[in-house]
Amino acid sequence: RKTCRNWIIIRDEEERIREHYELLLVNFVNTAKPQADVNRQTNIILEEILTEGHSVDTLNYHFFLYFIKVIKYMSEHSYEYVIRTCKDAIAYMDGKEFARQAYYRMFLLQIISASIQMKFFEEGELAVQRYTNYVYKNSISWFKVKELNVLLSFHTSRYERANEIIEEITGKTSFKGQAPADQERWT
């Protein structure tokens, strides 16, 4: 009975936090609501989750909790907190016996985006390197993260690094297989 009761609590809490996350995505992030509205809603959700809910130690629960925090900090333009929260999420996942690569990629992309905003080259470069470990080389995702790497390099005045990346991309035989619209931005 105790096992069944625990399972129900875990399932209910995961479902509740997932619904909050989806609410934020559907009603705020994807509709380009004012940042103040997004922030207000994330604060309400976090207060409810952290004061009224049962904290459960599952990968899914923590993924949604960390990502709600990321949305909150993004709405505040608190990019250092975005990076810190993403690093905490990654550390949590590193401590698990298993983790979903998609979860890693989502947090790493947020670190890269925040690093571009904050002009934190080393932080962003490390995230790019780790991200590329989770995708197939020369895949669309690989090309997209390389594009972010170029932006990071430009925003941090690392023009030689940006040029190296562009030369690396355009010199690949797989580059020729990309859609013409995707090739156009690199040439």
C-alpha positions in Angstrom: 0.0 0.0 0.0 2.8 2.4 0.9 4.5 1.7 -2.5 1.2 2.3 -4.3 0.6 5.5 -2.4 4.1 6.8 -3.2 3.7 6.0 -6.8 0.5 7.9 -7.0 2.1 10.9 -5.2 5.0 10.9 -7.6 2.8 10.5 -10.7 0.5 13.3 -9.5 3.4 15.7 -8.7 5.1 15.0 -12.1 1.8 15.6 -13.9 1.1 18.8 -12.0 4.5 20.3 -12.6 4.4 19.2 -16.3 1.0 21.0 -16.7 2.4 24.2 -15.2 5.3 24.0 -17.6 3.0 23.4 -20.6 0.8 26.3 -19.4 3.8 28.6 -19.5 4.8 27.4 -22.9 1.4 27.6 -24.5 0.0 30.7 -22.9 3.1 32.8 -22.4 6.3 31.8 -24.2 4.7 30.7 -27.5 2.3 33.7 -27.7 4.9 36.4 -27.0 3.1 37.8 -23.9 4.8 40.6 -22.1 7.7 39.5 -20.0 6.1 40.9 -16.9 3.1 38.5 -17.4 5.5 35.5 -17.9 7.4 36.5 -14.8 4.3 37.0 -12.7 2.9 33.5 -13.8 6.2 31.7 -13.1 6.4 33.3 -9.6 2.8 32.1 -8.9 3.7 28.6 -10.1 6.9 28.4 -8.2 5.4 29.6 -5.0 2.6 26.9 -5.4 5.0 24.1 -6.2 7.6 25.0 -3.6 5.2 25.6 -0.7 2.2 23.4 -1.3 3.5 20.5 -3.3 5.4 17.3 -2.4 8.9 17.5 -3.7 9.6 14.3 -5.5 13.1 13.2 -6.6 12.5 12.1 -10.1 14.2 13.2 -13.3 11.0 14.4 -14.9 9.9 16.4 -11.9 13.3 18.2 -11.6 13.5 18.8 -15.3 10.2 20.7 -15.3 11.0 22.5 -12.1 14.4 23.7 -13.4 12.9 24.7 -16.7 10.2 26.7 -15.1 12.9 28.6 -13.2 14.8 29.1 -16.5 11.6 30.6 -18.0 11.3 32.9 -14.9 14.9 34.1 -15.2 14.7 34.6 -18.9 11.6 36.8 -18.4 13.6 38.9 -16.0 16.6 39.0 -18.4 18.6 37.5 -15.5 21.0 35.5 -17.7 23.5 34.7 -15.0 20.7 33.0 -13.1 19.7 31.2 -16.2 23.2 29.8 -16.5 23.3 28.9 -12.8 20.0 27.2 -12.9 20.9 25.2 -16.1 24.2 24.2 -14.5 22.3 23.0 -11.4 19.9 21.0 -13.6 22.8 19.4 -15.5 24.6 18.6 -12.2 21.4 17.0 -11.0 21.1 14.9 -14.1 24.8 14.0 -13.9 24.1 12.6 -10.5 21.4 10.3 -11.8 22.1 6.8 -13.2 20.2 7.8 -16.3 19.2 11.0 -18.0 17.6 12.0 -21.2 19.9 13.6 -23.8 17.1 15.9 -24.9 17.0 17.4 -21.4 20.7 18.0 -21.5 20.4 19.6 -24.9 17.6 21.9 -23.7 19.6 23.2 -20.8 22.8 23.5 -22.8 21.0 25.6 -25.4 19.8 27.9 -22.7 23.4 28.3 -21.4 24.5 29.1 -24.9 21.8 31.7 -25.4 22.4 33.3 -22.0 26.2 33.3 -22.7 25.6 35.2 -26.0 23.5 37.8 -24.0 26.1 38.1 -21.3 29.1 37.8 -23.7 30.5 34.9 -21.7 32.6 33.2 -24.3 34.2 30.4 -22.3 30.9 29.4 -20.7 29.1 29.3 -24.0 31.9 27.5 -25.8 31.9 24.7 -23.1 28.2 24.4 -23.6 28.6 24.1 -27.3 31.2 21.5 -27.0 29.1 19.4 -24.6 26.0 19.9 -26.8 27.8 18.5 -29.8 28.4 15.3 -27.8 24.6 14.7 -27.8 23.9 15.1 -31.5 25.1 13.5 -34.7 27.9 15.4 -36.3 26.7 17.2 -39.4 23.0 16.8 -38.4 20.7 19.8 -38.5 21.0 20.2 -34.7 24.8 20.2 -35.1 24.7 22.9 -37.7 22.3 25.0 -35.6 24.5 24.9 -32.5 27.5 25.8 -34.7 25.6 28.8 -35.9 25.0 29.8 -32.2 28.8 29.3 -31.7 29.5 31.8 -34.5 27.1 34.3 -32.9 28.8 33.8 -29.5 32.2 34.3 -31.1 31.0 37.5 -32.8 29.3 38.9 -29.7 32.5 38.3 -27.7 34.8 39.8 -30.4 36.4 36.4 -31.1 36.4 37.0 -34.8 39.1 34.5 -35.6 37.1 31.8 -33.8 34.0 32.7 -35.8 36.0 32.5 -39.0 37.4 29.0 -37.9 33.9 27.8 -37.3 32.6 29.1 -40.6 35.5 27.6 -42.5 34.9 24.3 -40.7 31.2 24.3 -41.6 31.6 25.3 -45.3 34.5 22.9 -45.8 32.4 19.8 -44.9 31.1 17.6 -47.7 27.9 17.3 -45.6 27.4 21.0 -45.9 26.7 20.6 -49.6 23.8 18.3 -48.6 22.1 21.0 -46.5 19.1 22.9 -47.9 20.0 25.9 -50.0 18.4 28.2 -47.5 20.6 26.8 -44.7 23.8 27.0 -46.9 23.0 30.6 -47.8 23.6 31.9 -44.3 27.1 30.4 -44.2 28.3 31.6 -47.6 
